[in-house]
Amino acid sequence: METILTLTIVLDAPPIGVLFALQKGSGNDFEPIQKQQSQGEPLHFEAVFKVKGDLSKESWPVLLGPFAQGPAAERFLYLDIGAIAGQIGSDWRRRLKVPLKGITWEQVEMKQLSCKVPGIGRDGGPNCGTVRDFEGWS
């Protein structure tokens, strides 16, 4: 039986006028999708994953699919920002790394989880790099 998990990422208070997108694919073969330009309100992105693993062996779930980045034990997804998201003429060329590590089998059984991440970084621009102070998935 195949298990599907839908994750919703809420980007809280991103900088106005900046384009954000969910990254589908990796390396040089990726596509920014669900493009949204910030007006100061939260942005919502949704990614669907297949889940692999063996609950009986007490292993962590492994998320698979075109949004999954990184090695199995350290999975994450990317939100592309500015020029990487396809915004022509943008001064911003960033990615925000949202951790998938720590999602439990109990959470997978819920079929849908969400997280909230800050849209503005410490430099006042779009948040980038690995999400700091990540409260996790619920």
C-alpha positions in Angstrom: 0.0 0.0 0.0 1.3 3.4 -0.9 1.1 6.2 1.6 0.7 9.8 0.4 1.5 12.8 2.6 0.5 16.4 1.7 2.5 19.2 3.3 1.4 22.9 3.4 4.1 25.5 4.0 2.9 28.9 5.2 5.4 31.6 4.6 4.6 34.3 7.1 5.0 38.0 6.3 7.3 37.8 3.3 8.8 41.0 1.8 6.4 42.8 -0.5 7.0 42.5 -4.3 9.2 39.4 -4.1 8.3 36.3 -6.1 8.4 32.9 -4.3 7.9 29.4 -5.7 8.0 25.8 -4.6 10.9 24.0 -6.2 10.0 20.9 -8.2 13.0 18.8 -9.2 16.7 19.3 -8.3 20.1 20.2 -9.7 19.9 22.0 -13.0 16.6 20.2 -13.8 14.1 22.0 -11.6 11.0 24.0 -12.1 9.6 26.7 -9.8 5.9 26.1 -9.4 3.0 27.6 -7.5 4.6 31.1 -8.1 3.3 33.8 -5.8 4.4 37.4 -5.5 4.2 38.7 -2.0 1.8 41.6 -1.0 2.8 41.3 2.6 0.2 38.6 3.4 1.2 35.0 4.2 1.8 32.7 1.2 0.8 29.1 1.0 2.5 26.3 -0.8 1.5 22.6 -1.0 3.7 19.6 -1.8 2.6 16.0 -2.1 5.1 13.2 -1.2 5.1 9.4 -1.3 6.2 7.9 2.0 8.5 4.9 2.2 9.7 3.0 5.2 8.9 0.1 7.5 7.0 1.0 10.7 7.6 -2.4 12.1 11.4 -1.7 12.1 10.9 1.6 13.9 12.6 3.5 11.0 11.8 7.1 10.2 9.5 7.7 7.2 11.3 8.6 4.0 9.6 11.2 1.8 9.9 10.7 -1.9 8.9 12.7 -5.0 9.8 15.7 -7.1 9.8 18.1 -4.1 12.1 15.9 -1.9 15.7 17.2 -1.7 18.8 15.8 0.1 19.7 12.4 1.5 16.9 10.2 3.0 17.8 10.9 6.6 18.1 14.7 6.0 15.3 15.5 3.6 14.1 19.0 3.0 12.2 21.0 0.4 13.1 24.3 -1.3 11.2 27.5 -1.7 12.8 29.5 -4.5 13.0 33.3 -4.2 13.3 36.2 -6.6 15.3 35.3 -9.7 15.5 31.6 -8.9 11.7 31.6 -8.7 11.6 33.3 -12.2 11.3 37.0 -11.2 13.0 38.9 -14.0 15.1 41.8 -12.8 14.9 40.7 -9.1 17.8 41.7 -6.9 17.2 38.5 -4.9 18.5 35.1 -5.8 17.9 32.9 -2.8 16.4 29.6 -1.6 14.7 28.7 1.7 15.4 25.2 2.9 12.4 23.8 4.9 13.3 20.6 6.9 11.3 17.4 6.5 13.4 15.6 9.0 11.6 14.6 12.2 8.2 13.8 10.6 6.9 10.8 12.5 4.8 7.8 11.4 2.1 9.1 13.6 2.1 12.4 11.7 2.2 10.5 8.3 -1.0 8.8 9.4 -2.7 12.2 9.6 -2.2 12.5 5.8 -1.8 16.3 5.9 0.6 18.5 7.9 1.5 22.1 7.8 4.3 24.4 9.1 4.8 28.1 9.4 8.1 29.7 8.5 9.2 33.3 8.7 9.3 35.2 5.4 11.9 37.8 6.4 15.4 37.0 7.2 17.8 38.6 9.7 19.1 40.9 7.0 15.6 42.3 6.4 15.4 40.6 3.0 13.7 37.3 2.1 14.4 34.5 4.6 16.9 32.1 3.1 19.2 29.1 4.0 17.8 26.6 6.4 14.8 27.8 8.4 15.9 28.9 11.9 13.7 28.5 14.9 11.7 25.8 13.0 8.7 24.8 15.1 8.2 21.7 13.0 5.1 20.1 11.4 1.7 19.8 12.9 
